[in-house]
Amino acid sequence: MLQQVQSSSTTGEIITSDHKRSKKLIATRRLLLVLIILTSGAILLIQSLAAGHISAEHVYDDGVYFAASLNVVHGIIPYKDFVFVQPPL
């Protein structure tokens, strides 16, 4: 079987057509791996957002503490201006 052989002028190495094909195959596999990783990450993010895991919508205590901290940040005093059911420590 005859192969096409080219000489690279910069490095002096001989590049065969099989060598070019293997480089192209490696680049294609890397691209495929990156696409699989990005797609998997996007799917996991969408599922987490849809289930409310990131925004903590389904956890009651987190929502209460978050709302209370927002009130405090905006200058509203707990137990005086809004009801906070947990007593201070």
C-alpha positions in Angstrom: 0.0 0.0 0.0 1.4 3.3 -1.0 1.1 6.3 1.3 1.5 9.9 0.4 4.5 11.4 2.1 5.1 15.1 2.6 8.1 16.8 4.1 7.5 19.6 6.6 9.9 22.5 5.8 9.9 23.9 9.3 10.7 20.8 11.4 12.1 18.5 8.7 9.9 15.6 9.8 8.0 13.4 7.4 4.2 13.6 7.6 2.2 10.8 6.2 -1.5 10.8 5.4 -2.1 8.4 8.3 -0.4 10.9 10.6 -2.8 13.6 9.4 -5.8 11.3 9.8 -4.8 10.4 13.4 -4.4 14.1 14.3 -7.8 14.9 12.9 -9.3 11.9 14.8 -7.7 13.1 18.1 -9.1 16.6 17.5 -12.6 15.2 16.7 -12.5 13.1 19.8 -11.5 16.0 22.0 -14.3 18.1 20.5 -16.8 15.3 21.1 -15.6 15.0 24.8 -16.0 18.7 25.3 -19.5 18.7 23.8 -20.5 15.8 26.0 -19.2 17.5 29.2 -20.9 20.8 28.3 -24.2 19.1 27.5 -24.2 17.0 30.7 -23.5 20.2 32.7 -26.3 22.1 31.0 -28.7 19.2 31.7 -27.7 19.0 35.4 -28.1 22.8 35.8 -31.5 22.8 34.1 -32.7 19.9 36.3 -31.4 21.6 39.5 -33.1 24.9 38.6 -36.3 23.1 37.7 -36.4 21.2 41.0 -35.6 24.3 43.0 -32.3 22.9 44.5 -30.3 26.0 43.7 -32.9 28.6 44.7 -33.9 26.7 47.9 -37.6 27.1 47.3 -38.6 23.9 49.0 -36.6 24.3 52.2 -38.7 26.3 54.7 -36.0 27.4 57.1 -33.7 28.7 54.4 -36.5 30.9 53.0 -37.4 32.3 56.4 -33.8 33.2 57.2 -33.2 34.7 53.8 -36.4 36.8 54.1 -35.3 37.9 57.6 -31.8 38.8 56.4 -33.2 40.9 53.5 -35.4 42.8 56.0 -32.4 43.5 58.3 -30.3 44.6 55.3 -33.0 47.1 54.4 -33.1 48.5 57.9 -36.2 46.7 59.2 -35.8 45.7 62.9 -36.7 42.0 63.7 -39.3 41.4 66.5 -40.3 45.1 66.2 -41.1 45.7 62.5 -41.6 42.1 61.4 -42.4 38.8 63.0 -39.5 36.3 63.2 -40.7 33.1 64.9 -37.3 32.0 66.1 -36.2 33.7 69.4 -32.8 35.4 69.6 -29.9 33.4 71.1 
